[in-house]
Amino acid sequence: MADFFSEKTFVFLKKLSENNNRDWFNDHKARYEQDVREPALAFIRAMRSELERFAPHFVAQDKKVGGSLMRIYRDVRFSKNKQPYKTNIGIQFRHEQGKDIHAPGFYLHIEAHEVFVGAGIWHPDSDTLKKIRTYIDAHPTRWEDGRDDAGFAKAYALAGDALIRAPKGYALDHAMIEDLKRKDFIGIAPLMPELVLQDDLTGLISSYFETAKPFMQQLCRAVGVPY
């Protein structure tokens, strides 16, 4: 067991949300390194052995750039929100065959007042989305077994965007139409923020990830990668 994040982590994130500008961040960058980035990288390293146990094809990379820890810098080029920094810690454990977010993955979100675990695919590209819909259409029982697994359904709620109308090629009265209309296939499990401070954080997060295994197995089959 080990400590990763602390009250100082939440203090920094709260202060950043109140002072989201380059001058403030540059003045407090040492606090970011000490209270946010280094604990996050240590947590990612510790998760490696956990993932190998129940999800061996998902990767924990403790690199400062390009690994499991998502950049704190926001891409403001095409956004109306010009604040330069994200006010949360985002940690993603991607599939080894996925070079971007279009592959299934596990996710941990830590913000001053919100913490949640995620599992699935967020905003898949058109080819990946087509594969998932084709799989749901062809194997509705398998899909329902994963989606409605008792443990997964108790801990997670499906979230994300969906079409208003039926996607092209599917009838509005299709038995699986609500899932076929989805544009995101992601389960979200909210956590009390204070749980991030407990000793066995890797055990807690791993238990949530492992609970999502039936759902993630179906997504991996749909996309054509091993779980």
N, C-alpha and C positions, 0 to 999 in steps of 0.2 A: 504494500500500500504506500501511497505517496501523495503529498499535497502538490497541487498544480496551481490553480487559481486562488486568489485571495480577495478580501474586501477591497484591497487596493486596485485590483483589476476592475471591479465595478465602479469605484470612484473615478478611475481614469476614463472609463467609457462614458460616465455621466458628464464629467467635465468636458470631454470632447464634444458631446452633443450640444453643450452650452457655448462652446468656443470653437466652432467648426471652421477654422481658418488656418492658413499656413504659418502665420507668425506664432500663434499659440502652440501649434503642433511642434514646430521646430524648437521652441523654448522648452517643451516637455518631452522631447523625443527619447531622452534617457529613461523617463518613466514608462513610456510605451514599451521600450525594449525590455525593461526589468519586470513590469507588472502585467504585460499583455503578450508580447511575442515570445519571450523565452519560456514562460509557463505553457503556452500553446504548443510550442515545438516539443517540449518535454512530454506533454500529454500525447501528442502524435506518436512519439517514439514508443511510449508505453502501450499504445493501442496496437502496435504491430503484432505482438504475440497473441493478443486477443483475436484479431481478425484472422490470423493463421489457423486458429482453432475452429471457427465456425463459418468463415467466409474467406477462404484462402486466395481467391482471385481478386480481392479488393486490397488496395495499396495504401499504406501509411507512409508518406514521404515527409520527413522533417526538414525540408529545405526552406530557407528564408524566402526564396522566390521560386515559383513554379511547382511547388509541392502541394501538400494537403492543406496548408494554411493559405487562405485566400488573401489577396492583396487588400490593404486597408485603403489604398488610393482608389477613388471612384473615377470611372470613365464618364466625364461630364460633356463629352463632345456632342452627344445627341440627346441630352437630358435637359429638361427645364430646371431641374434641381442642380444648381452649380456648386453646391457644397463639396469641397475637395476630398473629404474623408468619410468612409463608412463608420458608423458609430456602433458597430458590432464586431465580434470575432466570428468568422465563418471558417469552419473546418470541414473539408470534404474528403471522403475516402472513395476514390473512383475505382471503377473496374480496370484491371490491368490492360484490357484491350480497348479501353475508351480514351481517346486523346482529348476529349472535351466533354461538356456537360450532357451530350446526347447519349451517353452510356449510363446504365444504372449506377447508383452510388448511395452512400450513407452520408449524413450531414449532421453537424452540431452547430447551433446558432446560439451565441451568448451576447446579450445586450443588457444594458443597465436594468431594464424592467421586464425583459422577456427572454426566456430560454426555451428552446425546443429542439427536438431530434427529428430528422427527416430521413425518409428512405424512398427511393424510386428514381424517376426521371423527370426533370424539370425542363420544360420547353424543348422537347425533342425536335430534331429537324424533320422535314417532310418525309424522307425515306424511312426514318426510324418510327415515326408516328404511323405510317402506313403498315409497317411490320407488326406493330402492336395491335392495331385494329384488325388486321388479317388474322392474327393469332386469336384474339377474342372471339371473332366470328367463327373460326374453325374449331376452337376448343373452349366453348363457353363453360363447361363443367369444371375443367381444370382451372380456368381463370377465377371462377367463383370460389373454388376451394381455397385459393390463395388469398383472394380479396376478403373473404368472409371467415377466414381462420379465426377461431375464438380469441386467441391471444393477440393477434394483430388488430382485430376489430375493437377489442377492449382498450388497447393502448393508443391506437392511431385513428385519425380521421382523414379521409381522402380530401385533398385540397387542390387548388389550382384553377386554371381557366378551362372553359368548355364552350363548345359551339351552341348557338341557340337552335339551329336547325340540324337535321341529320346530315352527317358527312356524305359527300358524293359517293354513290354506289350502295348506300344502305337505306332501307325503308324506315320511316318514322316509327312504325309499329314493330321494329326488330326487337326481339326479346332482350338484347343487351344494349339497347340504344343509348342509355344513360352513360355507360362506359365508353361506347363508341364515339360519343360526342366530346369526350374529354380531350383536351390539348396538353394536359399535364397528368402524369401518373405518379403522384407523390402522396405519401402518408406523413402526417405531421402529429407528433406527440409532444404536448406542452409539458414543461417541467417547472417546478418551483425554483426560482433563481438561487435560493440558498443551498440547493442540492449540489450545485457546482463546487461548493466549498468543502464537501465531505471528503473523508480520507480515501475511500475506494471509488473514485470517480470513474476510473476505467471499467470497473466491474458494473457500475450503474449503467453507463452508456452502452457497454457491450451487451447487457441484458436487453436493452431496448432494441439495439440493432438485431440481435439474435431473434427477438420476438417477430421481427419483420421478415424473417427468412422465407416463410411460405409465399408471401407476396413478391419478394425479390426473386425467388426462383422462377416464378411465372414470367416476370419481366425479362429475366435473362433468357429464358426459353424463347420468348417472343422476339427478342432482338437477335438471338442466335449466338450467344456467348455462354460459356460455362459458369455455373454458380459455384 
